[in-house]
């Protein structure tokens, strides 16, 4: 497992997103991955947030997923 310092050094951009619908998770993550981004912070601002995190973690197993509590 990669440590957080190396992950952050490899990714100069950490997208912070709030997703309203679970079905938006896969296309968003796929687009980020295509652009070379392998980290995402999903805010817990919506009712769908935890399901979006669960979906992303199943599809993108090597990603660092960071739920945001603000």
C-alpha positions as CSV (number, residue, x, y, z in Angstrom):
1,X,0.0,0.0,0.0
2,X,1.3,3.5,-0.9
3,X,1.6,6.0,1.9
4,X,-0.3,9.3,1.9
5,X,2.8,11.4,1.4
6,X,3.8,9.5,-1.8
7,X,0.2,9.7,-3.1
8,X,0.0,13.4,-2.6
9,X,3.5,13.9,-4.2
10,X,2.3,12.0,-7.3
11,X,-1.0,14.0,-7.5
12,X,-0.6,17.8,-7.5
13,X,-4.3,18.2,-7.9
14,X,-6.9,16.7,-5.5
15,X,-10.4,17.2,-6.9
16,X,-13.1,17.8,-4.2
17,X,-16.5,16.9,-5.4
18,X,-20.1,16.7,-4.1
19,X,-22.1,14.1,-5.9
20,X,-25.9,14.2,-5.8
21,X,-26.5,10.9,-7.7
22,X,-24.6,7.6,-7.4
23,X,-24.8,7.1,-11.1
24,X,-22.6,10.1,-11.6
25,X,-19.7,8.5,-9.7
26,X,-18.4,6.1,-12.4
27,X,-18.3,8.6,-15.3
28,X,-16.7,11.2,-13.1
29,X,-14.0,8.9,-11.8
30,X,-13.4,7.5,-15.3
31,X,-12.9,11.0,-16.6
32,X,-10.5,11.9,-13.8
33,X,-8.5,8.7,-14.3
34,X,-8.3,9.3,-18.1
35,X,-6.8,12.7,-17.2
36,X,-4.2,11.1,-14.9
37,X,-5.8,11.9,-11.6
38,X,-6.0,8.9,-9.2
39,X,-7.2,10.6,-6.0
40,X,-10.6,12.1,-5.2
41,X,-12.2,13.7,-2.2
42,X,-15.9,13.2,-2.0
43,X,-17.7,15.5,0.4
44,X,-20.4,14.3,2.7
45,X,-22.7,17.2,1.8
46,X,-25.3,15.1,0.0
47,X,-27.5,12.1,0.9
48,X,-25.8,10.1,-1.8
49,X,-22.2,10.7,-0.6
50,X,-21.6,7.5,1.3
51,X,-23.0,5.4,-1.6
52,X,-20.9,7.3,-4.0
53,X,-17.8,6.6,-2.0
54,X,-18.7,2.9,-1.8
55,X,-19.3,2.8,-5.5
56,X,-16.0,4.5,-6.3
57,X,-14.1,2.2,-4.0
58,X,-15.5,-0.9,-5.7
59,X,-14.8,0.3,-9.2
60,X,-11.4,2.1,-8.6
61,X,-9.7,-0.2,-6.2
62,X,-6.3,1.5,-6.2
63,X,-7.6,5.0,-5.6
64,X,-7.2,7.0,-2.5
65,X,-10.7,8.0,-1.5
66,X,-11.0,10.7,1.2
67,X,-14.4,11.5,2.6
68,X,-14.6,15.1,3.6
69,X,-16.6,16.0,6.7
70,X,-17.1,19.7,6.0
